[in-house]
């Protein structure tokens, strides 16, 4: 997604969004490699 902010002639801010194409593959290898970067945050004890 891409966004652009413009000002109209009367000074109002207008934000436009555009969908851009993308292509990526998810498979067992990409998931396995990604999991290695995760960290587990311990819960607070009350």
PyMOL Python script that loads the backbone (N, CA, C, O; Angstrom):
from pymol import cmd

cmd.read_pdbstr("""\
ATOM      1  N   UNK A   1       0.845  -1.156   0.000  1.00  0.00           N
ATOM      2  CA  UNK A   1       0.000   0.000   0.000  1.00  0.00           C
ATOM      3  C   UNK A   1       0.899   1.230   0.000  1.00  0.00           C
ATOM      4  O   UNK A   1       1.953   1.256   0.635  1.00  0.00           O
ATOM      5  N   UNK A   2       0.460   2.225  -0.716  1.00  0.00           N
ATOM      6  CA  UNK A   2       1.205   3.468  -0.826  1.00  0.00           C
ATOM      7  C   UNK A   2       0.233   4.597  -0.510  1.00  0.00           C
ATOM      8  O   UNK A   2      -0.931   4.536  -0.906  1.00  0.00           O
ATOM      9  N   UNK A   3       0.692   5.624   0.196  1.00  0.00           N
ATOM     10  CA  UNK A   3      -0.187   6.744   0.505  1.00  0.00           C
ATOM     11  C   UNK A   3       0.483   8.055   0.118  1.00  0.00           C
ATOM     12  O   UNK A   3       1.707   8.162   0.051  1.00  0.00           O
ATOM     13  N   UNK A   4      -0.357   9.040  -0.131  1.00  0.00           N
ATOM     14  CA  UNK A   4       0.139  10.353  -0.518  1.00  0.00           C
ATOM     15  C   UNK A   4      -0.752  11.404   0.119  1.00  0.00           C
ATOM     16  O   UNK A   4      -1.977  11.288   0.083  1.00  0.00           O
ATOM     17  N   UNK A   5      -0.147  12.423   0.699  1.00  0.00           N
ATOM     18  CA  UNK A   5      -0.886  13.495   1.347  1.00  0.00           C
ATOM     19  C   UNK A   5      -0.809  14.728   0.468  1.00  0.00           C
ATOM     20  O   UNK A   5       0.276  15.129   0.048  1.00  0.00           O
ATOM     21  N   UNK A   6      -1.966  15.338   0.186  1.00  0.00           N
ATOM     22  CA  UNK A   6      -2.023  16.550  -0.626  1.00  0.00           C
ATOM     23  C   UNK A   6      -2.891  17.573   0.080  1.00  0.00           C
ATOM     24  O   UNK A   6      -3.742  17.226   0.899  1.00  0.00           O
ATOM     25  N   UNK A   7      -2.666  18.838  -0.247  1.00  0.00           N
ATOM     26  CA  UNK A   7      -3.522  19.904   0.259  1.00  0.00           C
ATOM     27  C   UNK A   7      -4.428  20.368  -0.867  1.00  0.00           C
ATOM     28  O   UNK A   7      -3.972  20.609  -1.984  1.00  0.00           O
ATOM     29  N   UNK A   8      -5.723  20.493  -0.564  1.00  0.00           N
ATOM     30  CA  UNK A   8      -6.667  20.965  -1.573  1.00  0.00           C
ATOM     31  C   UNK A   8      -6.549  22.482  -1.700  1.00  0.00           C
ATOM     32  O   UNK A   8      -5.854  23.123  -0.912  1.00  0.00           O
ATOM     33  N   UNK A   9      -7.230  23.054  -2.694  1.00  0.00           N
ATOM     34  CA  UNK A   9      -7.187  24.504  -2.908  1.00  0.00           C
ATOM     35  C   UNK A   9      -7.718  25.279  -1.713  1.00  0.00           C
ATOM     36  O   UNK A   9      -7.300  26.411  -1.471  1.00  0.00           O
ATOM     37  N   UNK A  10      -8.643  24.675  -0.959  1.00  0.00           N
ATOM     38  CA  UNK A  10      -9.188  25.368   0.212  1.00  0.00           C
ATOM     39  C   UNK A  10      -8.409  25.054   1.493  1.00  0.00           C
ATOM     40  O   UNK A  10      -8.842  25.426   2.584  1.00  0.00           O
ATOM     41  N   UNK A  11      -7.269  24.377   1.373  1.00  0.00           N
ATOM     42  CA  UNK A  11      -6.385  24.143   2.515  1.00  0.00           C
ATOM     43  C   UNK A  11      -6.644  22.864   3.290  1.00  0.00           C
ATOM     44  O   UNK A  11      -5.972  22.608   4.289  1.00  0.00           O
ATOM     45  N   UNK A  12      -7.593  22.062   2.859  1.00  0.00           N
ATOM     46  CA  UNK A  12      -7.880  20.813   3.564  1.00  0.00           C
ATOM     47  C   UNK A  12      -6.866  19.748   3.164  1.00  0.00           C
ATOM     48  O   UNK A  12      -6.440  19.674   2.011  1.00  0.00           O
ATOM     49  N   UNK A  13      -6.491  18.932   4.131  1.00  0.00           N
ATOM     50  CA  UNK A  13      -5.563  17.834   3.866  1.00  0.00           C
ATOM     51  C   UNK A  13      -6.345  16.657   3.293  1.00  0.00           C
ATOM     52  O   UNK A  13      -7.400  16.286   3.808  1.00  0.00           O
ATOM     53  N   UNK A  14      -5.817  16.082   2.227  1.00  0.00           N
ATOM     54  CA  UNK A  14      -6.448  14.923   1.601  1.00  0.00           C
ATOM     55  C   UNK A  14      -5.395  13.831   1.472  1.00  0.00           C
ATOM     56  O   UNK A  14      -4.298  14.070   0.967  1.00  0.00           O
ATOM     57  N   UNK A  15      -5.734  12.641   1.929  1.00  0.00           N
ATOM     58  CA  UNK A  15      -4.800  11.527   1.854  1.00  0.00           C
ATOM     59  C   UNK A  15      -5.352  10.493   0.885  1.00  0.00           C
ATOM     60  O   UNK A  15      -6.497  10.057   1.000  1.00  0.00           O
ATOM     61  N   UNK A  16      -4.517  10.113  -0.069  1.00  0.00           N
ATOM     62  CA  UNK A  16      -4.892   9.124  -1.067  1.00  0.00           C
ATOM     63  C   UNK A  16      -4.127   7.835  -0.811  1.00  0.00           C
ATOM     64  O   UNK A  16      -2.951   7.861  -0.448  1.00  0.00           O
ATOM     65  N   UNK A  17      -4.796   6.719  -1.002  1.00  0.00           N
ATOM     66  CA  UNK A  17      -4.175   5.411  -0.837  1.00  0.00           C
ATOM     67  C   UNK A  17      -4.200   4.676  -2.165  1.00  0.00           C
ATOM     68  O   UNK A  17      -5.157   4.782  -2.933  1.00  0.00           O
ATOM     69  N   UNK A  18      -3.133   3.929  -2.424  1.00  0.00           N
ATOM     70  CA  UNK A  18      -3.040   3.148  -3.655  1.00  0.00           C
ATOM     71  C   UNK A  18      -2.523   1.758  -3.313  1.00  0.00           C
ATOM     72  O   UNK A  18      -1.551   1.612  -2.571  1.00  0.00           O
ATOM     73  N   UNK A  19      -3.171   0.752  -3.852  1.00  0.00           N
ATOM     74  CA  UNK A  19      -2.685  -0.618  -3.679  1.00  0.00           C
ATOM     75  C   UNK A  19      -1.603  -0.883  -4.712  1.00  0.00           C
ATOM     76  O   UNK A  19      -1.791  -0.632  -5.902  1.00  0.00           O
ATOM     77  N   UNK A  20      -0.485  -1.385  -4.252  1.00  0.00           N
ATOM     78  CA  UNK A  20       0.600  -1.736  -5.167  1.00  0.00           C
ATOM     79  C   UNK A  20       0.772  -3.252  -5.145  1.00  0.00           C
ATOM     80  O   UNK A  20       0.559  -3.897  -4.118  1.00  0.00           O
ATOM     81  N   UNK A  21       1.148  -3.795  -6.256  1.00  0.00           N
ATOM     82  CA  UNK A  21       1.264  -5.251  -6.328  1.00  0.00           C
ATOM     83  C   UNK A  21       2.523  -5.734  -5.611  1.00  0.00           C
ATOM     84  O   UNK A  21       3.535  -5.036  -5.559  1.00  0.00           O
ATOM     85  N   UNK A  22       2.436  -6.922  -5.072  1.00  0.00           N
ATOM     86  CA  UNK A  22       3.586  -7.551  -4.429  1.00  0.00           C
ATOM     87  C   UNK A  22       3.435  -9.064  -4.597  1.00  0.00           C
ATOM     88  O   UNK A  22       2.342  -9.576  -4.841  1.00  0.00           O
ATOM     89  N   UNK A  23       4.537  -9.746  -4.461  1.00  0.00           N
ATOM     90  CA  UNK A  23       4.517 -11.194  -4.626  1.00  0.00           C
ATOM     91  C   UNK A  23       5.572 -11.793  -3.710  1.00  0.00           C
ATOM     92  O   UNK A  23       6.758 -11.492  -3.846  1.00  0.00           O
ATOM     93  N   UNK A  24       5.155 -12.627  -2.792  1.00  0.00           N
ATOM     94  CA  UNK A  24       6.113 -13.331  -1.949  1.00  0.00           C
ATOM     95  C   UNK A  24       5.583 -14.728  -1.665  1.00  0.00           C
ATOM     96  O   UNK A  24       4.376 -14.968  -1.639  1.00  0.00           O
ATOM     97  N   UNK A  25       6.504 -15.619  -1.457  1.00  0.00           N
ATOM     98  CA  UNK A  25       6.161 -17.014  -1.220  1.00  0.00           C
ATOM     99  C   UNK A  25       6.381 -17.351   0.251  1.00  0.00           C
ATOM    100  O   UNK A  25       7.401 -16.985   0.834  1.00  0.00           O
ATOM    101  N   UNK A  26       5.433 -18.041   0.835  1.00  0.00           N
ATOM    102  CA  UNK A  26       5.577 -18.526   2.203  1.00  0.00           C
ATOM    103  C   UNK A  26       5.600 -20.050   2.130  1.00  0.00           C
ATOM    104  O   UNK A  26       4.691 -20.681   1.592  1.00  0.00           O
ATOM    105  N   UNK A  27       6.662 -20.618   2.687  1.00  0.00           N
ATOM    106  CA  UNK A  27       6.754 -22.072   2.720  1.00  0.00           C
ATOM    107  C   UNK A  27       7.420 -22.475   4.038  1.00  0.00           C
ATOM    108  O   UNK A  27       7.726 -21.615   4.865  1.00  0.00           O
ATOM    109  N   UNK A  28       7.636 -23.733   4.231  1.00  0.00           N
ATOM    110  CA  UNK A  28       8.201 -24.241   5.480  1.00  0.00           C
ATOM    111  C   UNK A  28       9.556 -23.612   5.776  1.00  0.00           C
ATOM    112  O   UNK A  28       9.840 -23.283   6.928  1.00  0.00           O
ATOM    113  N   UNK A  29      10.386 -23.440   4.772  1.00  0.00           N
ATOM    114  CA  UNK A  29      11.717 -22.865   4.994  1.00  0.00           C
ATOM    115  C   UNK A  29      11.648 -21.407   5.435  1.00  0.00           C
ATOM    116  O   UNK A  29      12.373 -21.007   6.346  1.00  0.00           O
ATOM    117  N   UNK A  30      10.785 -20.601   4.802  1.00  0.00           N
ATOM    118  CA  UNK A  30      10.696 -19.195   5.202  1.00  0.00           C
ATOM    119  C   UNK A  30      10.117 -19.059   6.606  1.00  0.00           C
ATOM    120  O   UNK A  30      10.533 -18.183   7.365  1.00  0.00           O
ATOM    121  N   UNK A  31       9.168 -19.911   6.957  1.00  0.00           N
ATOM    122  CA  UNK A  31       8.609 -19.879   8.310  1.00  0.00           C
ATOM    123  C   UNK A  31       9.664 -20.297   9.327  1.00  0.00           C
ATOM    124  O   UNK A  31       9.799 -19.658  10.370  1.00  0.00           O
ATOM    125  N   UNK A  32      10.402 -21.345   9.044  1.00  0.00           N
ATOM    126  CA  UNK A  32      11.448 -21.823   9.951  1.00  0.00           C
ATOM    127  C   UNK A  32      12.486 -20.733  10.205  1.00  0.00           C
ATOM    128  O   UNK A  32      12.895 -20.528  11.347  1.00  0.00           O
ATOM    129  N   UNK A  33      12.910 -20.042   9.168  1.00  0.00           N
ATOM    130  CA  UNK A  33      13.896 -18.971   9.319  1.00  0.00           C
ATOM    131  C   UNK A  33      13.309 -17.783  10.078  1.00  0.00           C
ATOM    132  O   UNK A  33      14.002 -17.161  10.884  1.00  0.00           O
ATOM    133  N   UNK A  34      12.056 -17.466   9.833  1.00  0.00           N
ATOM    134  CA  UNK A  34      11.415 -16.334  10.502  1.00  0.00           C
ATOM    135  C   UNK A  34      11.239 -16.582  11.994  1.00  0.00           C
ATOM    136  O   UNK A  34      11.408 -15.668  12.802  1.00  0.00           O
ATOM    137  N   UNK A  35      10.903 -17.806  12.359  1.00  0.00           N
ATOM    138  CA  UNK A  35      10.686 -18.147  13.768  1.00  0.00           C
ATOM    139  C   UNK A  35      11.956 -17.907  14.585  1.00  0.00           C
ATOM    140  O   UNK A  35      11.874 -17.559  15.763  1.00  0.00           O
ATOM    141  N   UNK A  36      13.103 -18.085  13.984  1.00  0.00           N
ATOM    142  CA  UNK A  36      14.373 -17.881  14.695  1.00  0.00           C
ATOM    143  C   UNK A  36      14.550 -16.441  15.157  1.00  0.00           C
ATOM    144  O   UNK A  36      15.332 -16.185  16.072  1.00  0.00           O
ATOM    145  N   UNK A  37      13.843 -15.495  14.546  1.00  0.00           N
ATOM    146  CA  UNK A  37      13.991 -14.082  14.901  1.00  0.00           C
ATOM    147  C   UNK A  37      13.021 -13.643  15.990  1.00  0.00           C
ATOM    148  O   UNK A  37      13.118 -12.517  16.477  1.00  0.00           O
ATOM    149  N   UNK A  38      12.087 -14.506  16.381  1.00  0.00           N
ATOM    150  CA  UNK A  38      11.080 -14.143  17.379  1.00  0.00           C
ATOM    151  C   UNK A  38      11.639 -14.217  18.794  1.00  0.00           C
ATOM    152  O   UNK A  38      12.503 -15.039  19.097  1.00  0.00           O
ATOM    153  N   UNK A  39      11.129 -13.345  19.646  1.00  0.00           N
ATOM    154  CA  UNK A  39      11.467 -13.408  21.069  1.00  0.00           C
ATOM    155  C   UNK A  39      10.168 -13.557  21.857  1.00  0.00           C
ATOM    156  O   UNK A  39       9.114 -13.087  21.428  1.00  0.00           O
ATOM    157  N   UNK A  40      10.253 -14.205  22.996  1.00  0.00           N
ATOM    158  CA  UNK A  40       9.083 -14.430  23.837  1.00  0.00           C
ATOM    159  C   UNK A  40       9.182 -13.516  25.044  1.00  0.00           C
ATOM    160  O   UNK A  40      10.151 -13.561  25.801  1.00  0.00           O
ATOM    161  N   UNK A  41       8.161 -12.686  25.211  1.00  0.00           N
ATOM    162  CA  UNK A  41       8.115 -11.772  26.345  1.00  0.00           C
ATOM    163  C   UNK A  41       7.363 -12.460  27.484  1.00  0.00           C
ATOM    164  O   UNK A  41       6.245 -12.942  27.302  1.00  0.00           O
ATOM    165  N   UNK A  42       7.993 -12.498  28.659  1.00  0.00           N
ATOM    166  CA  UNK A  42       7.348 -13.143  29.801  1.00  0.00           C
ATOM    167  C   UNK A  42       6.216 -12.276  30.323  1.00  0.00           C
ATOM    168  O   UNK A  42       6.295 -11.048  30.294  1.00  0.00           O
ATOM    169  N   UNK A  43       5.153 -12.932  30.807  1.00  0.00           N
ATOM    170  CA  UNK A  43       4.015 -12.214  31.367  1.00  0.00           C
ATOM    171  C   UNK A  43       4.384 -11.643  32.726  1.00  0.00           C
ATOM    172  O   UNK A  43       5.192 -12.207  33.464  1.00  0.00           O
ATOM    173  N   UNK A  44       3.761 -10.493  33.040  1.00  0.00           N
ATOM    174  CA  UNK A  44       3.955  -9.903  34.366  1.00  0.00           C
ATOM    175  C   UNK A  44       3.208 -10.733  35.392  1.00  0.00           C
ATOM    176  O   UNK A  44       2.079 -11.166  35.157  1.00  0.00           O
ATOM    177  N   UNK A  45       3.838 -10.948  36.518  1.00  0.00           N
ATOM    178  CA  UNK A  45       3.168 -11.680  37.599  1.00  0.00           C
ATOM    179  C   UNK A  45       2.623 -10.676  38.592  1.00  0.00           C
ATOM    180  O   UNK A  45       3.306  -9.724  38.970  1.00  0.00           O
ATOM    181  N   UNK A  46       1.378 -10.898  39.013  1.00  0.00           N
ATOM    182  CA  UNK A  46       0.736  -9.970  39.961  1.00  0.00           C
ATOM    183  C   UNK A  46       0.746 -10.519  41.350  1.00  0.00           C
ATOM    184  O   UNK A  46       0.250  -9.873  42.273  1.00  0.00           O
TER     185      UNK A  46
END
""", "prot")
cmd.dss("prot")
cmd.show_as("cartoon", "prot")
cmd.util.cbc("prot")
cmd.orient("prot")
